[in-house]
């Protein structure tokens, strides 16, 4: 499969074959990360701009390191120290960056559709690093990659996403990726945060956490997105933890080979008991490692790289 997209804007528009192409390419880049010399010249001479108008730690650092590993020049651009604070439009900011020969712009923005807008007004390659509560495509790709590494496949797996679904861009991207690859997706959380409209995407919705996790092969926990909520969606954090948190009693009733996932940052003691986040079934830190390989693969592919290169083909 040859990847021929100049941007990565969402998961919804990708075909299953395109998703697999990214995962297979990322496997090669993960092998590169295990070598003594971890850099390859795939983006030598290219300039990558991290345009993060919304705060980020893991995603921004992961993209920065991915670009460096590919031998690109990297510019980190934050809204707080930019002309965006002075009223400059996103379009003008991006076109000025392009005038400085930016080849790839990685954008995180609070406005849904910001990456799609940029893809129409500049010639640079655009990567969506999270737009509002819409999508976070590389997070879904790294989550799917991690699941496939452990389970060998996605088709037929029971994946439960537990927590704040309504305001989560991670949830939306994961739902699209998992359903396209044949998984069965169950959503669970407070009814105010898991509306039944998600059933129209092909998910099962339940408000009984024990039922949601009992037969799950994967449990992906999401934090409460307080920064995106306009009002309190449940009475208290304590009540949320009591009703929906993954504690030891609930964990004891799950499958013995269940994977525990979380996109971070973790609110320990809220959505998950602190020691469960570090237990042997947790792959949370592996998700971070795999995120680097996925983002290397994405940057490589949108720049014209060939999907799923043969071993040694990245040297």
C-alpha positions in Angstrom: 0.0 0.0 0.0 1.4 3.4 -1.0 0.5 6.3 1.2 -0.3 9.3 -1.0 -1.8 11.8 1.4 0.1 15.1 1.9 -1.5 15.6 5.4 -2.7 13.7 8.4 -5.9 15.6 9.5 -8.1 12.9 11.0 -8.7 9.1 11.3 -12.3 9.3 10.0 -11.3 9.9 6.4 -8.6 7.1 6.4 -9.2 3.7 4.9 -8.3 0.6 6.9 -5.5 0.0 4.5 -4.0 3.4 5.1 -4.2 2.9 8.9 -2.3 -0.4 8.5 0.2 1.3 6.3 1.1 3.7 9.1 1.3 0.9 11.7 3.5 -1.2 9.5 5.8 1.7 8.8 5.9 2.6 12.5 7.2 -1.0 13.2 10.2 -0.2 11.1 10.8 3.0 12.9 10.5 1.4 16.3 13.3 -0.9 15.2 15.4 2.2 14.3 14.8 3.5 17.9 16.4 0.3 19.3 19.7 0.8 17.4 22.8 2.4 18.8 22.4 5.3 16.3 18.8 6.2 16.3 18.8 8.9 13.5 17.9 8.4 9.8 18.2 11.0 7.1 14.6 10.8 5.8 13.8 14.5 6.5 17.3 15.9 6.1 17.0 19.5 4.9 13.4 19.8 5.8 12.0 22.2 8.4 9.3 21.0 10.8 7.3 23.5 12.9 5.5 22.5 16.1 2.7 25.1 16.2 1.1 24.3 19.6 -1.6 26.9 20.3 -2.9 24.7 23.1 -0.7 23.3 26.0 1.0 20.0 25.5 3.9 18.0 27.0 4.0 14.4 25.7 2.7 15.1 22.2 4.9 18.1 21.5 8.0 16.5 22.8 7.2 13.3 20.9 6.8 15.1 17.6 9.9 17.2 18.2 12.0 14.1 18.9 10.4 12.3 15.9 11.5 15.1 13.6 15.0 15.2 15.1 15.3 11.4 14.7 14.4 11.9 11.0 17.2 14.6 10.7 14.8 17.5 10.2 15.4 21.1 11.5 12.7 21.7 14.2 11.1 25.0 15.4 8.9 25.0 18.5 6.3 27.7 18.3 4.0 28.5 21.3 1.0 30.8 21.2 2.0 32.6 24.4 5.2 33.9 22.9 3.9 34.7 19.4 2.0 37.3 17.5 -1.2 35.3 18.0 -1.4 37.0 21.4 -1.4 40.3 19.5 -4.4 39.4 17.4 -2.6 37.8 14.3 -4.8 35.3 12.6 -3.9 31.6 12.4 -3.8 31.9 8.6 -1.3 34.8 8.7 0.8 33.0 11.3 0.9 29.8 9.2 1.6 31.7 5.9 4.5 33.5 7.6 5.9 30.2 8.8 5.6 28.9 5.2 7.4 32.0 3.9 10.3 30.9 6.2 10.3 27.6 4.3 8.5 25.5 6.8 7.9 22.1 5.1 5.7 20.4 7.7 3.5 22.2 10.3 2.3 20.2 13.3 -0.7 22.0 14.9 -2.5 21.6 18.1 -5.4 24.0 18.5 -8.5 24.4 20.7 -10.7 25.1 17.6 -12.2 22.1 15.8 -11.1 22.0 12.2 -8.0 24.2 12.6 -5.7 21.7 10.8 -8.2 21.2 8.0 -8.3 25.0 7.6 -4.6 25.3 7.4 -4.4 22.5 4.8 -6.5 24.7 2.5 -4.5 28.0 2.9 -0.8 26.8 2.9 1.2 24.5 0.8 3.1 22.9 3.7 2.2 19.4 4.9 -0.2 19.6 7.9 -0.4 17.1 10.8 -3.2 17.3 13.4 -1.8 17.0 16.9 -5.3 17.6 18.4 -8.1 20.0 17.4 -10.6 20.8 20.1 -12.7 17.9 21.1 -12.7 16.6 17.5 -9.7 14.3 16.8 -6.2 13.4 17.9 -5.2 11.0 15.0 -1.6 10.1 16.1 -2.8 9.1 19.6 -5.3 6.7 18.0 -2.6 5.3 15.8 -0.2 4.7 18.6 -2.9 3.2 20.7 -3.9 0.9 17.9 -0.2 0.1 17.3 0.3 -0.8 21.0 -2.8 -3.1 21.0 -1.6 -4.9 17.8 1.9 -5.4 19.3 0.4 -7.2 22.2 -2.6 -9.0 20.7 -1.4 -9.6 17.2 -4.5 -8.2 15.6 -7.3 -5.7 16.1 -10.2 -7.5 14.4 -12.6 -9.2 16.9 -11.1 -7.6 20.0 -13.4 -6.1 22.7 -12.1 -2.7 23.5 -13.7 -0.6 26.3 -13.1 3.1 26.4 -14.0 4.4 29.9 -14.4 8.0 31.0 -15.1 11.3 29.4 -16.1 10.4 25.9 -18.1 13.5 25.0 -15.2 16.0 25.3 -12.4 13.6 24.2 -10.7 13.9 20.9 -8.7 10.8 21.8 -12.0 8.8 22.1 -13.3 9.9 18.7 -10.1 9.0 16.9 -9.8 5.7 18.7 -13.4 4.8 17.9 -12.8 5.4 14.2 -9.5 3.5 14.1 -10.8 0.5 16.1 -14.0 0.1 14.2 -12.3 0.4 10.8 -10.0 -2.4 11.8 -12.8 -4.7 13.0 -12.8 -4.2 16.8 -15.9 -4.1 19.0 -16.0 -0.9 20.9 -17.8 -0.3 24.2 -18.1 3.1 25.7 -18.8 3.7 29.4 -18.9 6.6 31.8 -21.5 9.0 33.3 -24.5 9.4 31.1 -23.7 13.2 30.8 -20.3 12.3 29.3 -21.4 9.3 27.2 -24.5 10.2 25.2 -26.1 7.4 23.3 -25.5 9.4 20.0 -22.2 7.5 19.9 -24.1 4.3 19.1 -24.7 5.8 15.7 -20.9 5.4 15.1 -21.3 1.6 15.8 -20.3 1.5 19.4 -22.0 -0.1 22.4 -22.9 2.3 25.2 -23.3 1.2 28.8 -23.4 3.0 32.1 -22.5 -0.1 34.1 -18.7 -0.2 34.5 -18.6 -3.8 35.6 -20.5 -4.9 32.5 -18.2 -2.7 30.3 -14.9 -4.2 31.5 -15.9 -7.8 32.2 -15.1 -9.2 28.8 -12.8 -6.5 27.6 -9.5 -7.4 25.9 -8.4 -3.7 26.3 -9.5 -1.0 28.7 -8.6 2.5 27.6 -9.1 5.0 30.4 -9.6 8.7 29.8 -9.3 11.6 32.2 -12.1 14.1 32.7 -11.6 17.0 30.3 -12.4 19.8 32.7 -10.8 22.4 30.5 -13.3 21.7 27.7 -16.5 21.4 29.9 -18.7 24.4 30.2 -20.3 23.2 33.4 -19.8 20.4 35.9 -21.0 17.1 34.3 -21.2 15.1 37.5 -21.5 15.9 41.3 -17.9 15.3 42.4 -14.6 13.6 41.6 -15.2 11.3 44.5 -18.4 10.1 43.1 -16.9 9.6 39.7 -14.1 7.5 41.2 -16.6 5.4 43.2 -18.9 4.7 40.2 -16.4 4.5 37.3 -12.8 4.4 38.6 -10.7 1.3 37.9 -10.0 0.0 41.4 -8.7 -3.3 42.6 -12.1 -4.9 43.1 -13.1 -4.1 39.5 -9.7 -5.1 38.1 -10.0 -8.5 39.7 -13.0 -9.3 37.6 -11.3 -8.5 34.3 -9.7 -10.9 31.9 -6.3 -12.1 33.0 -4.6 -10.8 29.9 -6.5 -7.4 29.7 -4.4 -4.4 28.6 -4.7 -1.2 30.6 -4.2 1.9 28.5 -4.3 5.7 29.2 -3.3 8.5 26.8 -2.1 10.7 29.8 -1.9 12.7 31.8 -3.1 10.3 34.4 -5.1 11.5 37.4 -4.0 8.8 39.8 -6.6 7.7 42.2 -9.4 9.1 40.0 -9.8 7.1 36.8 -7.4 4.4 38.0 -5.9 3.3 41.3 -2.3 4.5 41.3 -0.6 1.1 41.6 -2.8 -0.3 38.8 -1.3 2.3 36.5 2.1 0.7 37.1 1.0 -3.0 37.1 2.1 -5.7 34.7 -1.0 -5.3 32.6 -0.4 -1.6 32.1 1.1 -0.5 28.8 0.9 3.2 29.4 4.6 3.8 29.1 4.8 1.6 26.0 2.2 3.9 24.5 4.6 6.8 24.9 7.5 4.8 23.3 5.2 3.7 20.5 4.1 7.3 20.0 7.5 8.2 18.8 7.6 5.5 16.2 4.1 6.4 15.0 5.0 10.1 14.6 8.2 9.3 12.8 6.1 7.2 10.4 3.6 9.9 9.9 6.2 12.6 9.2 8.0 10.2 6.8 4.8 9.3 4.9 3.3 12.7 4.4 6.7 13.9 3.1 6.4 11.3 0.3 8.0 8.2 1.9 6.9 4.8 0.9 4.7 2.8 3.3 6.1 -0.2 5.1 9.7 -0.1 3.9 11.7 -3.2 4.0 14.1 -3.8 6.9 17.2 -1.6 6.4 15.3 0.6 3.9 15.3 3.6 6.3 19.1 3.9 6.6 
